[in-house]
Amino acid sequence: MKLRPGRSSAPAPAPTPAPRRAPLPPHAEEPVLDLAVPVFNEEKDLEPNVRRLHTHLRDTFPYPFRITIADNASTDATPVIAARLAGELPEVVSLRLPEKGRGRALRAAWTGSRAPVLAYLDVDLSTGLAALLPLVAPLLSGHSDLAIGTRLAPGARVVRGPKREVISRCYNVLLRCTLTVGFSDAQCGFKAVRREAAERLLPLVRDGEWFFDTELLVLAERAGLRIHEVPVDWVDDPDSSVDIVATALADVRGIIRMRRTLAQRRRRGGRGVG
């Protein structure tokens, strides 16, 4: 299947003010990996976890990298801490958006990057960082177009409460039943995409919040792009501020919208996505 960016029936998103990005120092190498960390009111975890992530990449990643802290409209000290980290760590930049939404933060971070591989992870670092290089390697080699961490495949080791476990499994079953997807875990906050694939897909993704990466994956699969899965170690963050029920309901609405849109395109005789 081929993408057809010029034939989307979705209305164009309303324009928003351009995000403010702190530039890299002039001596910095162009990154091979641009790793976005979307944050909203994360003043407690932001500094220790970004420093831990930076140390891990500095010690284990064999190519130039950049960490983009993508703050989406935080109201606490998060933007101040992000700016300070960007000033202290040469591979860290900060990005400030005026509107809330994880999808909006990722879109802004990835759209402005020229790195060959774009990725993101959640700031709580629930996913073990040992999986980062296996996530990125198939994209660097050209073997795959996207890569996702999965908590539902053999080899994954997961520690989380029964409520999150049931909701996550039910959501992924729902995806398979309604949109006939082949990937196993849409919600794990640990994904990467080749820049060329992102440039094709991002104009077609309508959601700006939690359904963003599910929509990205569905569109990628419908377009015949290759998705690589990496089993991960994952430990639930008990202090997470995410409203599980509200997020699940928003995801269900996203599934209904995508199912309707894809059906309309099939009726028009479209062979691809777009």
C-alpha positions as CSV (number, residue, x, y, z in Angstrom):
1,M,0.0,0.0,0.0
2,K,1.1,3.5,-0.7
3,L,0.5,6.6,1.3
4,R,-1.3,9.4,-0.5
5,P,-0.7,12.5,1.6
6,G,-2.6,14.7,-0.8
7,R,-6.0,12.9,-0.5
8,S,-6.7,13.1,3.3
9,S,-10.3,13.9,4.0
10,A,-9.5,15.2,7.5
11,P,-9.8,18.9,8.1
12,A,-6.5,20.8,8.5
13,P,-5.6,21.2,12.1
14,A,-5.9,24.7,13.5
15,P,-2.7,26.6,13.5
16,T,-0.9,27.0,16.8
17,P,1.9,29.2,17.9
18,A,5.3,27.9,16.9
19,P,7.1,26.0,19.7
20,R,10.2,27.6,21.1
21,R,13.3,25.4,20.7
22,A,16.6,26.0,22.5
23,P,19.3,25.5,19.8
24,L,22.2,23.1,20.0
25,P,25.6,24.7,20.6
26,P,27.4,25.6,17.4
27,H,30.1,22.9,18.0
28,A,27.7,20.0,18.5
29,E,27.6,17.2,16.0
30,E,24.4,16.5,14.0
31,P,22.6,13.7,15.9
32,V,21.9,10.3,14.4
33,L,19.2,9.8,17.1
34,D,16.8,12.5,18.3
35,L,15.1,11.2,21.4
36,A,12.1,13.2,22.5
37,V,10.9,13.2,26.1
38,P,7.4,14.6,26.2
39,V,6.6,16.2,29.6
40,F,3.7,17.9,31.4
41,N,4.2,19.1,35.0
42,E,7.1,16.7,35.7
43,E,9.2,19.0,38.0
44,K,9.9,16.1,40.3
45,D,11.2,13.4,37.9
46,L,12.5,15.5,35.0
47,E,16.0,16.4,36.1
48,P,17.1,13.0,37.7
49,N,15.7,11.0,34.9
50,V,17.0,13.1,32.0
51,R,20.4,13.0,33.6
52,R,20.2,9.2,34.0
53,L,19.1,9.0,30.3
54,H,21.9,11.3,29.2
55,T,24.5,9.2,31.1
56,H,23.2,6.0,29.6
57,L,23.3,7.3,26.0
58,R,26.7,8.9,26.5
59,D,28.1,5.6,27.8
60,T,26.4,3.1,25.5
61,F,25.2,4.7,22.3
62,P,27.8,4.6,19.6
63,Y,26.6,7.6,17.6
64,P,25.9,11.3,18.2
65,F,22.5,11.8,19.9
66,R,20.2,14.5,21.1
67,I,17.6,14.5,23.9
68,T,14.7,16.9,23.2
69,I,12.7,17.7,26.2
70,A,9.3,18.5,24.7
71,D,7.3,20.4,27.4
72,N,3.6,20.7,26.5
73,A,2.2,23.7,28.5
74,S,3.5,22.7,31.9
75,T,2.3,25.1,34.7
76,D,5.0,24.1,37.3
77,A,8.8,24.4,37.3
78,T,9.2,21.9,34.4
79,P,10.1,24.5,31.7
80,V,12.7,26.2,34.0
81,I,14.3,22.8,34.8
82,A,14.3,21.8,31.1
83,A,16.0,25.1,30.1
84,R,18.6,24.5,32.8
85,L,19.3,21.0,31.7
86,A,19.7,22.2,28.1
87,G,22.2,24.8,29.3
88,E,24.3,22.3,31.2
89,L,24.2,19.1,29.0
90,P,25.5,19.7,25.5
91,E,23.3,17.0,23.9
92,V,20.0,18.2,25.5
93,V,17.7,20.8,24.0
94,S,14.4,22.1,25.4
95,L,11.2,22.7,23.4
96,R,8.3,24.6,24.9
97,L,4.7,24.3,23.5
98,P,1.9,26.6,24.5
99,E,-0.7,23.8,24.2
100,K,-1.1,20.5,26.1
101,G,-0.9,17.1,24.4
102,R,1.7,14.4,24.1
103,G,1.0,14.0,20.4
104,R,1.5,17.7,19.8
105,A,4.8,17.6,21.7
106,L,6.1,14.6,19.7
107,R,5.0,16.2,16.4
108,A,6.8,19.4,17.2
109,A,10.0,17.6,18.3
110,W,10.1,15.3,15.3
111,T,9.1,17.8,12.7
112,G,11.9,20.1,13.6
113,S,14.6,17.4,13.6
114,R,16.9,16.3,10.8
115,A,18.2,13.2,12.6
116,P,17.8,9.9,10.6
117,V,16.1,8.2,13.6
118,L,13.4,9.9,15.7
119,A,12.3,8.3,19.0
120,Y,10.5,9.0,22.2
121,L,10.2,7.5,25.7
122,D,8.2,8.5,28.8
123,V,10.0,10.6,31.4
124,D,9.3,8.2,34.2
125,L,11.7,5.7,32.5
126,S,9.4,2.8,33.2
127,T,10.9,1.0,30.2
128,G,14.4,-0.4,30.8
129,L,17.0,1.6,29.0
130,A,18.9,-1.6,28.0
131,A,16.2,-1.9,25.2
132,L,17.1,1.5,23.6
133,L,19.8,0.3,21.3
134,P,17.9,-2.8,20.2
135,L,14.9,-0.4,19.5
136,V,17.0,1.9,17.3
137,A,19.4,-0.6,15.6
138,P,16.9,-2.0,13.0
139,L,16.1,1.6,11.9
140,L,19.8,2.5,11.6
141,S,20.4,-0.5,9.5
142,G,17.4,0.1,7.3
143,H,15.8,-3.2,8.3
144,S,12.6,-1.6,9.6
145,D,10.8,1.7,9.3
146,L,9.4,1.9,12.8
147,A,10.2,0.1,16.1
148,I,8.1,-0.3,19.2
149,G,8.7,-1.6,22.7
150,T,6.2,-4.3,23.7
151,R,5.2,-5.5,27.1
152,L,2.9,-8.2,25.6
153,A,5.4,-10.3,23.6
154,P,7.5,-13.3,24.9
155,G,10.6,-12.1,26.6
156,A,9.1,-9.0,28.1
157,R,9.2,-8.6,31.9
158,V,6.5,-6.4,33.3
159,V,5.7,-5.2,36.8
160,R,2.4,-3.4,37.1
161,G,-1.0,-3.4,38.9
162,P,-3.9,-5.6,37.7
163,K,-6.0,-2.5,36.7
164,R,-3.4,-1.3,34.2
165,E,-2.7,-4.8,33.0
166,V,-6.4,-5.5,32.2
167,I,-7.0,-2.1,30.5
168,S,-3.8,-2.5,28.4
169,R,-4.6,-6.0,27.2
170,C,-8.2,-5.2,26.5
171,Y,-7.2,-2.1,24.5
172,N,-4.8,-4.1,22.3
173,V,-7.4,-6.8,21.8
174,L,-9.9,-4.1,20.7
175,L,-7.4,-2.7,18.2
176,R,-6.9,-6.2,16.7
177,C,-10.6,-6.8,16.5
178,T,-11.6,-3.4,15.1
179,L,-8.7,-2.3,13.0
180,T,-7.1,-5.7,12.4
181,V,-3.6,-4.6,13.4
182,G,-0.7,-6.9,13.6
183,F,1.5,-5.2,16.3
184,S,1.1,-6.3,19.9
185,D,1.4,-3.2,22.1
186,A,0.2,0.2,20.9
187,Q,0.5,2.0,24.2
188,C,4.1,1.4,25.4
189,G,5.8,4.8,25.6
190,F,8.9,3.6,23.8
191,K,8.9,4.0,20.0
192,A,11.2,5.0,17.2
193,V,10.7,5.9,13.5
194,R,12.9,6.6,10.6
195,R,12.7,10.2,9.6
196,E,11.6,9.5,6.0
197,A,8.7,7.4,7.4
198,A,7.8,10.2,9.9
199,E,7.7,12.8,7.1
200,R,5.2,10.6,5.2
201,L,3.0,9.7,8.2
202,L,2.9,12.8,10.4
203,P,0.8,14.9,7.9
204,L,-1.9,12.2,8.1
205,V,-2.0,11.8,11.9
206,R,-4.9,13.8,13.3
207,D,-4.7,13.1,17.1
208,G,-2.6,15.4,19.2
209,E,-2.9,13.6,22.5
210,W,-2.6,10.0,23.7
211,F,-4.0,8.3,20.6
212,F,-1.2,9.9,18.5
213,D,1.2,7.0,18.4
214,T,-1.6,4.3,17.9
215,E,-2.8,6.3,14.9
216,L,0.8,6.6,13.6
217,L,1.2,2.8,13.9
218,V,-2.1,2.0,12.2
219,L,-1.3,4.3,9.3
220,A,2.2,2.8,9.0
221,E,0.9,-0.7,8.9
222,R,-1.8,0.1,6.3
223,A,0.9,1.7,4.2
224,G,3.0,-1.5,4.3
225,L,5.8,-0.1,6.4
226,R,7.9,-2.5,8.4
227,I,7.3,-2.4,12.2
228,H,9.9,-4.1,14.5
229,E,8.9,-5.1,18.0
230,V,11.3,-5.2,21.0
231,P,10.2,-7.0,24.2
232,V,11.0,-4.7,27.1
233,D,11.4,-4.8,30.9
234,W,8.8,-2.4,32.2
235,V,8.0,-1.3,35.7
236,D,4.8,0.7,36.4
237,D,5.3,4.1,37.9
238,P,2.9,4.3,40.9
239,D,3.1,8.1,40.9
240,S,1.9,8.5,37.3
241,S,-0.5,11.3,36.9
242,V,-2.1,9.8,33.8
243,D,-5.9,9.3,34.1
244,I,-6.2,5.7,32.9
245,V,-9.9,5.7,32.4
246,A,-10.1,9.1,30.6
247,T,-7.1,8.0,28.4
248,A,-8.8,4.7,27.6
249,L,-12.0,6.4,26.6
250,A,-10.1,8.9,24.4
251,D,-8.4,5.9,22.7
252,V,-11.7,4.2,22.0
253,R,-13.0,7.4,20.4
254,G,-9.8,7.5,18.3
255,I,-10.4,3.9,17.2
256,I,-14.0,4.7,16.2
257,R,-12.9,7.8,14.2
258,M,-10.1,5.8,12.4
259,R,-12.4,2.9,11.6
260,R,-15.0,5.3,10.1
261,T,-12.3,7.2,8.1
262,L,-10.7,4.1,6.7
263,A,-14.1,2.7,5.7
264,Q,-14.9,5.9,3.9
265,R,-11.7,5.7,2.0
266,R,-12.4,2.1,1.0
267,R,-15.8,3.1,-0.3
268,R,-14.1,5.7,-2.4
269,G,-11.9,3.0,-3.9
270,G,-8.7,4.2,-2.2
271,R,-6.0,1.6,-2.0
272,G,-3.8,3.2,0.6
273,V,-3.8,5.5,3.5
274,G,-4.3,9.2,2.8
